[in-house]
Amino acid sequence: MASVETTTIRVRRSTQKRLQEEAEQRGTSVTEVLEVAADILEEQRLLESAELSWGKHGSALREEMKDWLDMPGPRLPDDDWSDALANPDD
């Protein structure tokens, strides 16, 4: 098995205990728990950014999608999502 480059980080003792408990519950290493936590933080940042963007531009995007739906032409077999765009509060 190829070795993976690692480094040492410092955390409060209480945090180290929490990480160790989580690792034991998951049956994995503290390193893996930290890797998962870092991934979750990145995903959270992405979702917060998307939510902020939707808050700024959501109504304009919904209006644009309505325009697309009103265009003549063939429809995809499953465009049930169009109802959700037309009625976002349902």
Contacts in CASP RR format, 6 or more apart in sequence:
PFRMAT RR
TARGET T0000
AUTHOR 0000-0000-0000
METHOD contacts of the structure
MODEL  1
MASVETTTIRVRRSTQKRLQEEAEQRGTSVTEVLEVAADILEEQRLLESA
ELSWGKHGSALREEMKDWLDMPGPRLPDDDWSDALANPDD
6 31 0 8 1.000
9 34 0 8 1.000
11 19 0 8 1.000
16 30 0 8 1.000
19 30 0 8 1.000
19 33 0 8 1.000
19 34 0 8 1.000
20 30 0 8 1.000
22 33 0 8 1.000
23 29 0 8 1.000
23 30 0 8 1.000
23 32 0 8 1.000
23 33 0 8 1.000
26 32 0 8 1.000
26 33 0 8 1.000
54 61 0 8 1.000
62 85 0 8 1.000
62 88 0 8 1.000
65 82 0 8 1.000
65 85 0 8 1.000
66 85 0 8 1.000
66 86 0 8 1.000
69 79 0 8 1.000
69 82 0 8 1.000
69 85 0 8 1.000
69 86 0 8 1.000
83 90 0 8 1.000
84 90 0 8 1.000
END
